[in-house]
């Protein structure tokens, strides 16, 4: 039986666990704060140290925020900042992360086969049914997005950086900072407005809302989104680490 170390990397925290082939966790998830400033070398070191505290494993799945193509970082919104989300961008970190081959670096560091995807894509791998057009939006520090067609992963769309209102990106508009400022009720209304605004864009068969903040959507707003919108547990970001290895060629 193969065991998979899955690490879910966010703007505020990095958590991981080891799963068997059925997707069952073999240990309680461990979480460490995301360190800042975070050059790629410290990112790799942090993940390896987390993995060493967990049971033995045969392969590694890593989900991280931003645009990745075949394990190479094109852009990552939080890790290029000096002190974390919504702080000033560090030009040196921006240069260091652009084109960083995260998959190769982590594979060498762990000494095991490694898969690196956007965190929403790993999350989606844990919840999609594998039929029709399925969209996954994760609500946390910012907004994550993953699209699946018949269970196969489509090319990544960095929806989080698109403008939405008042010069704000989706990342900011429904991110954690605005949730705290507005309160759950007004923030939930914003989430519903975003969902309705994206519906004619994707024409999904099913939309999954995940991430740590999805559970904070107030029931009245969730009910108004329709039966094709489902809230899924945040643990999918770890559970999806096994199924992520069976996704389509865009990984």
Phi, psi and omega in degrees: 000132179270139178247138185245123170277120179245129180237124181255111187258121179241182179288330183254336183206159178235123183229154182204163175203173177247135183237151174274184185295338179275356181086014178273131179291134178265357178203153175298139180300140174255144181228138173231150176295145174290121182280144177225146353295155190234082172290160182306324182296320178290325176302310180298314181299318180297318181291319180296317179296324176295316180297328180291341180271358183247166182301164180301149184212161184254339180207169187227136172240129180236129172249129181221154183288147174116185180267118176236142175232114179054041176083001180255132183283123172267317177201143174222123193286326187267324190282355176265004181266161184283324186227014180114181184310136176074010173258177188294140177286136177262115182303326180292320176293321179301316179293322183293323183279330183294122180079008179291123180277084185295323183295314180293317181298317181287324178298318178293320183291319180278334185071027182218156175305134187226140177240129179237122182227169168300144185297326178291330179290320175295318177303313181296324179301334181276352187230337187293148180278338179091012178231137177073195180267118183236125179251138177241125173241126179253135184248114180207234175305319175221214180242129173253154185215137175212139183239134181233142176233111182061030179087351178267140182282127177277163175306143186292139174246120180273067182302331186300333184265359179285144177289145181235303179207149174053033180074011182263146172276166175302321180306317181278318188300320180237022178281179186297324181298316179289327177298317179292324181289319186274329191092158187298324185294308180291323177297320179298324177296320176298317179300316179298319178298321177295315179302312181293328178290329180273343183305311180288347178282316186259331184047052183292158167274329178209136175245128177252128175255116182233198184086164186298333184268352182298329180288350182267357176295128183290143186305323182296321179288321178297318180298326181284348180283337177109165183289345180272008178244125186230134173272132182239156184296149178292340179296347178300333179297339175259316182300326181292351182297333178281309183293338180302334181286349181256005183290173183289187190291345184289351180293000000 
